[in-house]
Amino acid sequence: MKKKAMKPIKVVSLFTGGGGLDLGLEAAGFHTIFATDIDEHSCITLKSNKERCASLNKDILKDAVIMQKDIKELSSNLILEQLGLVVGELDLLAGGPPCQAFSVFGKRKGKEDPRGLLAYEYLRLLSELEPKAFFFENVYGLLTIDGGSVFEELCEKLSKPKNGLSYTLSIFRLNAADYGVPQFRDRVFIIGSREGKSIKEISPICGGPKSENKESLMPYRTVTDGLRNIPPMGEVLANHVGRKHSDRIIERYASLKFGERDPKTRINKLDPNRPSFTIIVGSDKGGGKGHVHPYEPREVTPRESARMQTFPDWWEFSGTSRHPIRQVGNAVPPLLSAMIGREIASSIFGEPKEKLANIIEKLSLEYLFKENINEI
């Protein structure tokens, strides 16, 4: 019996950044038709990858309008005019407002930080566009700001953005390592349905060491898995050039044990037998740093960090030095996004659930899985 073809689920993407969330949704069968970010390099990344995907015969971002814009100046009328839609026609509004204001790694100022208020711009567009569903991502620190009151207020507003418009919420705290990403990354996802539908669970596919595994779970993907078959550092892959280190730093990095933190740069040496530590971005004043490579006395390149995030090698990031790593570190891992996306497609939109094998093929992540994944 022939598989039922999936009807395109149209997505408007806010705070798109380097495109991780959209890349994953596209791999799960969604169709991004509008993507926007305030950052120039992120928009260049999206536009150049749209062209690259067309040249590679990949059906990704092919009809997307990509617009550099401050979300505070972005009107719903402009979006609808660009897309030829009317209020209520859009399938999915997706995005993760910049999360530093809510992060447990930051100063946790929450709504006192202007970046914390960007979530309310998301709410404004949600109330004006009235999509059939939405997908909201943020750091898990959002759960505990002000004793949980900020999260409670956000959920109240997401569930009822305005009079006459309400959404049924499905809320998940997920770790990317449980979904085949070679990185520990703990995030909160809120999915809303205008039609009262919900997602019961997003089943993990990976677990810890074999002794702790349920029989149905594969082992975690490790740093070794993530770096498998990557060419030597240099010009073969885009964004695969590292920082220059002094002899003193090289000597310190060489002396670190797996998992140990360097006291000066405060970054950790990756353990080849475990998922990576969380890829982080750094402050607004400077770029983020990669972790220390497990076998070479240097920081990993942006491309190696992109591998830990499950970006395909053909997805290239604009800019030099700090720009690529900020785009990589801010992103939702495409594979995690796809695993959530296929549940949204199935539970909210009643579409066939994309097979993991097809997602892996679309994202060119075959090096991560040696198991038979045809039934997942």
SEKOL-818782 format. One record per residue (C-alpha): x, y, z; residue number from 1. Coordinates in steps of 0.2 Angstrom, whole numbers. Layout:
BEGIN
X,Y,Z,NUM
...
// end
This chain:
BEGIN
0,0,0,1
7,17,-5,2
11,29,9,3
-1,44,10,4
8,60,4,5
10,73,17,6
1,89,14,7
13,104,16,8
11,112,33,9
16,130,30,10
27,138,43,11
31,156,48,12
48,156,57,13
52,170,70,14
70,173,77,15
76,160,64,16
94,163,67,17
105,150,58,18
90,140,53,19
91,124,65,20
73,124,70,21
67,126,52,22
80,114,44,23
73,101,56,24
54,105,53,25
58,104,34,26
66,87,36,27
50,82,45,28
39,87,30,29
35,105,35,30
37,120,23,31
44,136,29,32
37,151,19,33
43,166,29,34
59,167,40,35
65,182,49,36
79,188,60,37
87,204,66,38
104,198,63,39
112,201,46,40
123,186,46,41
109,174,50,42
99,181,36,43
114,179,24,44
116,161,30,45
97,157,26,46
98,165,9,47
114,157,4,48
108,140,10,49
91,142,1,50
101,144,-15,51
113,130,-11,52
99,118,-7,53
91,122,-24,54
108,118,-32,55
109,102,-22,56
91,97,-27,57
86,98,-9,58
68,104,-6,59
72,115,9,60
67,134,11,61
63,134,-8,62
48,146,-6,63
54,155,9,64
53,174,10,65
68,178,21,66
68,195,29,67
80,204,40,68
69,214,52,69
68,219,71,70
53,209,77,71
47,225,86,72
45,233,69,73
37,217,60,74
19,218,57,75
7,204,54,76
0,213,39,77
17,213,31,78
19,195,34,79
1,191,27,80
4,202,12,81
20,194,8,82
12,177,8,83
-5,180,1,84
-14,174,17,85
-27,180,28,86
-29,180,47,87
-31,162,53,88
-25,153,37,89
-7,150,43,90
-3,132,49,91
11,135,61,92
20,149,69,93
37,144,76,94
52,151,85,95
62,153,100,96
65,171,106,97
83,175,112,98
84,166,128,99
99,174,137,100
88,184,149,101
80,167,155,102
96,156,155,103
103,148,171,104
120,153,164,105
115,172,163,106
111,184,176,107
92,178,176,108
85,195,175,109
70,188,166,110
58,202,161,111
70,216,167,112
81,211,153,113
75,219,136,114
78,202,128,115
66,194,140,116
52,205,132,117
55,198,115,118
44,183,120,119
30,196,121,120
33,201,103,121
31,183,99,122
14,183,108,123
9,199,98,124
11,191,82,125
3,175,88,126
-13,185,93,127
-13,194,76,128
-9,180,64,129
-20,167,73,130
-11,152,66,131
-18,134,68,132
-4,129,79,133
12,136,86,134
29,130,92,135
39,139,105,136
56,135,111,137
67,142,126,138
80,137,139,139
74,127,154,140
79,141,166,141
63,149,160,142
54,136,171,143
61,143,187,144
63,162,185,145
54,172,199,146
49,155,207,147
40,149,191,148
29,165,189,149
36,171,173,150
33,153,165,151
16,153,172,152
12,170,165,153
19,165,148,154
9,149,147,155
-7,159,152,156
-4,171,138,157
1,158,125,158
-15,148,129,159
-26,164,127,160
-17,177,117,161
-33,187,116,162
-52,186,118,163
-59,174,106,164
-43,165,103,165
-36,150,113,166
-24,136,112,167
-22,119,120,168
-4,118,126,169
8,103,126,170
23,107,136,171
39,97,136,172
56,98,144,173
68,88,133,174
86,84,132,175
93,83,114,176
104,68,118,177
88,58,120,178
84,61,102,179
100,56,93,180
109,73,95,181
127,70,101,182
125,84,114,183
117,86,131,184
106,101,128,185
91,104,140,186
77,115,133,187
58,118,135,188
46,117,121,189
28,123,121,190
16,117,107,191
-1,125,105,192
-16,119,95,193
-30,131,91,194
-41,116,88,195
-39,108,105,196
-27,94,100,197
-12,89,110,198
4,79,110,199
4,65,123,200
23,62,122,201
39,64,111,202
46,47,114,203
65,47,116,204
76,36,104,205
92,35,114,206
97,32,132,207
112,32,143,208
125,18,145,209
119,1,139,210
116,-6,157,211
103,8,160,212
95,7,143,213
77,1,140,214
79,-12,127,215
70,-1,114,216
82,13,116,217
99,15,107,218
114,21,116,219
117,40,116,220
127,47,101,221
144,52,107,222
157,65,102,223
165,51,92,224
149,48,83,225
147,67,79,226
165,69,73,227
165,53,62,228
173,55,45,229
175,74,47,230
189,80,36,231
205,88,44,232
203,106,50,233
205,117,35,234
196,123,20,235
188,107,14,236
172,111,24,237
165,128,27,238
167,135,45,239
180,122,48,240
194,134,53,241
199,136,71,242
207,149,83,243
225,151,84,244
232,147,101,245
247,152,110,246
260,139,116,247
254,141,134,248
236,138,129,249
241,123,119,250
251,115,133,251
236,118,145,252
224,110,133,253
235,95,130,254
236,92,149,255
217,91,152,256
208,75,155,257
192,71,146,258
178,81,153,259
190,92,163,260
188,111,163,261
202,123,158,262
203,136,173,263
208,150,162,264
196,149,147,265
183,140,157,266
179,128,143,267
178,109,145,268
188,95,135,269
176,84,126,270
174,66,131,271
174,55,115,272
163,42,124,273
149,54,129,274
138,67,121,275
146,84,120,276
143,97,133,277
130,110,128,278
136,122,114,279
134,139,121,280
135,156,113,281
145,168,124,282
140,186,128,283
134,200,116,284
151,208,118,285
160,193,111,286
158,176,102,287
156,160,110,288
170,147,112,289
169,129,107,290
174,116,119,291
192,108,119,292
194,95,105,293
195,77,113,294
212,73,104,295
220,89,98,296
225,103,110,297
214,116,102,298
196,122,103,299
184,114,91,300
180,123,75,301
162,130,72,302
159,116,60,303
164,103,73,304
151,112,85,305
139,112,71,306
141,93,70,307
137,92,89,308
121,102,84,309
117,90,69,310
118,103,56,311
123,95,39,312
140,98,32,313
132,107,17,314
123,120,28,315
136,134,28,316
136,149,41,317
139,167,36,318
153,178,44,319
170,174,52,320
175,170,70,321
161,174,82,322
146,175,69,323
145,156,64,324
147,150,82,325
134,162,88,326
122,155,75,327
127,137,79,328
125,139,98,329
108,149,97,330
100,135,86,331
88,121,90,332
97,105,84,333
89,101,67,334
87,83,72,335
78,87,88,336
67,99,79,337
63,86,66,338
59,73,80,339
47,86,88,340
40,91,71,341
35,74,66,342
24,73,82,343
17,90,78,344
13,84,60,345
5,68,67,346
-4,74,83,347
-9,91,78,348
-11,90,59,349
-16,72,56,350
-2,69,44,351
9,54,42,352
24,53,54,353
40,55,45,354
52,40,48,355
68,43,56,356
78,35,42,357
70,48,30,358
74,63,42,359
92,56,43,360
94,55,24,361
87,73,22,362
99,80,35,363
114,69,29,364
117,62,46,365
120,44,41,366
137,44,50,367
127,46,67,368
117,29,65,369
125,12,62,370
109,3,69,371
94,-2,58,372
82,13,61,373
69,9,47,374
55,6,60,375
58,22,71,376
// end
